[in-house]
Each structure stands twice: as C-alpha cells, then as structure tokens.
Amino acid sequence: MLSHAGHTLHGEGRNRDIKQRLNETIQNIATKIVNDMPKTIRIMAAIALMTLGLTGCNDSDDGPTNVSRKMDARQGEVVKIGHGTDAATDGTWTLTASPDSQHSMVSADDGTAWLLPVSAGTYEVRYTAGDYTETVTVDVAARPDLSPYIAHVVDVQPAPGQFTNIAPAWNEGDSHSRVIADAEERLAGKAQGSDVSLGGFGGYIVLAFDHTIANVDGERDFRIMGNSFYSDVVEKLDGYMTGNSEPGIVKVAYDRNGNGKPDADEWYEIAGSEHNNPKTVKDYTLTYYRPATEQNDANYHPGKDFITIKNYIRWTDNQGGEGYMQKNSFHTQTYYPGWAKETLVLSGTRLPDNAVDTNGNGTYFTRYCYEWGYADSMPNDHPGSAIDISWAVDTQGKPVKLIGADFVLIQSGIHQDCGWIGETSTEVCGAVDLHLQEKQKP
C-alpha cells in the first residue's frame, strides 16, 4: 500500500515536470514569434501570451503560488507587463534586478506595469498580491542604431520675429512642409546644430526621437541646446544670473498609442522655476496680424535708433492688451511667417518679462536667466539647461508620472520688446537624451 502510494506521488511529480517543460517550450516558441512582429502588435500579443507557462509552474496546488516566465524586449522601447492572476489586482510591482540604474518603470491600478530599459541586459520584475508571486524575467536586446539626438522635426511654427523666414528658411512659394524640412536639416542627428528661431511669444517646434527618453528617478533626462550665455557686465539682478536668456516653455508627450505621431497623445508642461511665479500667466493667447507694409518709416534715421518700422506687426492678446512689434535695420526680410494666414493665433504659458534696460538709454539690455525647466535660458553647459521629465504637470498643474517622453515641444515663453535688439525669441540648436548619450561615451 505504501509502495503504491509512493509510486503514485512519484508519477504525479514526473508528470508535473513534463508539463512544466512542455509549457516552457511552448512559451519560448511563442516569444520568438512575438519578437518578429511589429512593435504595437508585439505588445498586444505579449499580453495574450502571458498565461502560457503558468499552469504547472506553481509550487503546489495549495498554499502560496509562485509563477515565473520570460519576456523579450528591445533597448529604448517600452514593454507592457501584465500579471497572470485574476485573484487580485491590488498587488505591487517591484524591479528586483537590472543591469544598472538606467531605466524607468511605472504601474497602474489594474495591476499593469510598464518597463523602459535604457541599457541592454536582463531585468527581473516581480508582482506580489497576497500569497501570489509572479516573477517576470525581461531580456532586453541592444539597439546599436539608437541616437541620443533629434530624429525628426514633426512641426515648426515660429511667431513673427527678426529671424523668422531665415532660420528656418522660407522663400517665396515654399510650403510649410519645406520649412519643417529645413528645420530638420538644421537639427536632426546633431549634438549642436544650426539655430532655429521660434520668434516672439508662442512660436513653437515639435521634436521626435527614435526611442522613448526614459524618466529615470532622481536624474535629469534630456537637454535642449540653445544660444543663451551669461552677461560679462552685470552678474546678478534680483538674485538671477543675467545675460542673453530667452526662455522657452518645454512640454513632453508619451506615444501611448505607439503610432509614432504626437496626435492623440496628451502634452504635459514642464513646471520650471517660474511656474508658480505670480507674474506667470497661464493660458495666454496672442494674435498677430500680417503687416500692411514693409516700407521703412519716413522718419527713420539710419544709425540712430536702428528701428526702421515702429508700428510694424500688430498684435492683440486675451488680456485686453494690444501693440506692435517693431522692425529693425539688421534684418530686412518680412518678420511675419511667409506661409501663415493673415492672422496667427498662438497660446501657451507666458513667463514674466526678463529684460532690463541696464544703462537706462535703451542701448544695452540684459536678460534674467530663469534657473531651471526651460529651453535657451541657461548656458548649455550649465545643469539648469537639463530637463527632468518628472517635473511634468497636467493642465490642472498636478504632477504626472510618465514612463518617458517620445516628443518634446518648445515654445517661446516671453512677450516683450527690447528696442533695437528686437523681440525675445527662444532659439533651439539641438536636443540630447542624457542617458543614451552617457551610454555612447567611450
């Protein structure tokens, strides 16, 4: 009797071993098929295949349940991980092993987790809910082709300004798409490209990368290159460093639908150092009107004040304000975007004016350098020019937890005139994923 019972237990154990090995074989085959699929289909299929290999992996039919499985992923791509139990969705995900600290992971209330690996290698993620434990080993393949720099310019719409129609270039007959292409030629694939000027308040550019920039905990994630520099005359005003600073608002978006376009994806503003400044105006709207003439004023005196047309481009705003952008003698082309309609309406967050007439006679202006969270505000080699994705907030100003960013929008954030120097206009000279750039260092 005991011999028969012992034989039965031995047979059940052997059957469990066979069943487990069979499930592992099926899972490995299925994983290989999934890896050959396009990204969006691969994510959906991976979720459908999660249950493979679960049966027979339990330590026993009673008591704690321990499940393990494997997934494949690629460097710089978000992998969605779901658990294999219906018993509980209030468990927690924990990253228990990784090649280094360069990664991002977030989880949702439904028990789903997203992992974004910056490095290739093996990651281990664990889901725990009561007496249920599921361990997922994620093998991340390297992608040597990834670039830390801008891959594409999705859109560019400068506001009127003294460099508009020059950088990026527009010539009579050019379409908007040609202007976008010129901006991409200036910026894509470069650590420091040629300037793209966004003009006065509201002008913007949308950048895309060939991967998702990871929101790594405790680190700044990307840098936008501008042409800001410190003043050699006035070091500080009201506690701010001064110089040629033309701050631009930064927004980020994550490609949730995986179609490679910032279409249905929500934009989140980076809450920089002036976000809660009482002089910062949220939801500011400025309307520009195509100028009636490009002819110099009759009272223009060359070499005196350098202003050729005082009442040049008319503007109105949603705060009851109105006025004109002036034209100076240094740039003779039209300042109004050549491809734009008769009126151009631009909206966003307006930062406080930062220009100071230092000598009081309008011949020397210095501009505050807002400390962090903006483009073209701090010099490129200053830590304040680097952006942390964790500073992102929603339209209500509440912090959001993003796995990373696929798209970056930069918008001129100041509406002010600096006499013969012209409008304050954000310049973009490039952008870099700081985590991936670090990986490429020898």
Residue, then its C-alpha position, 0 to 999 in steps of 0.5 A: m500500500l505504501s509502495h503504491a502510494g509512493h509510486t503514485l506521488h512519484g508519477e504525479g511529480r514526473n508528470r508535473d515536470i513534463k508539463q512544466r517543460l512542455n509549457e516552457t517550450i511552448q512559451n519560448i516558441a511563442t516569444k520568438i514569434v512575438n519578437d518578429m512582429p511589429k512593435t504595437i502588435r508585439i505588445m498586444a500579443a505579449i499580453a495574450l501570451m502571458t498565461l502560457g507557462l503558468t499552469g504547472c509552474n506553481d509550487s503546489d496546488d495549495g498554499p502560496t503560488n509562485v509563477s515565473r516566465k520570460m519576456d523579450a524586449r528591445q533597448g529604448e522601447v517600452v514593454k507592457i507587463g501584465h500579471g497572470t492572476d485574476a485573484a487580485t489586482d491590488g498587488t505591487w510591482t517591484l524591479t528586483a534586478s537590472p543591469d544598472s540604474q538606467h531605466s524607468m518603470v511605472s504601474a497602474d491600478d489594474g495591476t499593469a506595469w510598464l518597463l523602459p530599459v535604457s541599457a541592454g541586459t536582463y531585468e527581473v520584475r516581480y508582482t506580489a498580491g497576497d500569497y501570489t508571486e509572479t516573477v517576470t524575467v525581461d531580456v532586453a536586446a541592444r539597439p546599436d542604431l539608437s541616437p541620443y539626438i533629434a530624429h525628426v522635426v514633426d512641426v515648426q511654427p515660429a511667431p513673427g520675429q527678426f529671424t523668422n523666414i531665415a532660420p528656418a528658411w522660407n522663400e517665396g512659394d515654399s510650403h510649410s512642409r519645406v520649412i519643417a524640412d529645413a528645420e530638420e536639416r538644421l537639427a536632426g542627428k546633431a549634438q549642436g546644430s544650426d539655430v532655429s528661431l521660434g520668434g516672439f511669444g508662442g512660436y513653437i517646434v515639435l521634436a521626435f526621437d527614435h526611442t522613448i527618453a526614459n524618466v529615470d528617478g532622481e536624474r535629469d533626462f534630456r537637454i535642449m541646446g540653445n544660444s543663451f550665455y551669461s552677461d560679462v557686465v552685470e552678474k546678478l539682478d534680483g538674485y538671477m544670473t543675467g545675460n542673453s536668456e530667452p526662455g522657452i516653455v518645454k512640454v513632453a508627450y508619451d506615444r501611448n498609442g505607439n503610432g509614432k505621431p504626437d496626435a492623440d497623445e496628451w502634452y504635459e508642461i514642464a513646471g520650471s522655476e517660474h511656474n508658480n511665479p505670480k507674474t506667470v500667466k497661464d493660458y495666454t493667447l496672442t494674435y498677430y496680424r500680417p503687416a500692411t507694409e514693409q516700407n521703412d518709416a519716413n522718419y527713420h534715421p539710419g544709425k540712430d535708433f536702428i528701428t526702421i518700422k515702429n508700428y510694424i506687426r500688430w498684435t492683440d492678446n486675451q488680456g485686453g492688451e494690444g501693440y506692435m512689434q517693431k522692425n529693425s535695420f539688421h534684418t530686412q526680410t518680412y518678420y511675419p511667417g511667409w506661409a501663415k494666414e493673415t492672422l496667427v493665433l498662438s497660446g501657451t504659458r507666458l513667463p514674466d518679462n526678463a529684460v532690463d534696460t541696464n544703462g537706462n538709454g535703451t542701448y544695452f539690455t540684459r536678460y534674467c536667466y530663469e534657473w531651471g525647466y526651460a529651453d535657451s535660458m541657461p548656458n548649455d553647459h550649465p545643469g539648469s539647461a537639463i530637463d527632468i521629465s518628472w517635473a511634468v504637470d497636467t493642465q490642472g498643474k498636478p504632477v504626472k508620472l510618465i514612463g518617458a517622453d517620445f516628443v518634446l515641444i518648445q515654445s517661446g515663453i516671453h512677450q516683450d520688446c527690447g528696442w533695437i535688439g528686437e523681440t525675445s525669441t527662444e532659439v533651439c540648436g539641438a536636443v540630447d537624451l542624457h542617458l543614451q548619450e552617457k551610454q555612447k561615451p567611450 
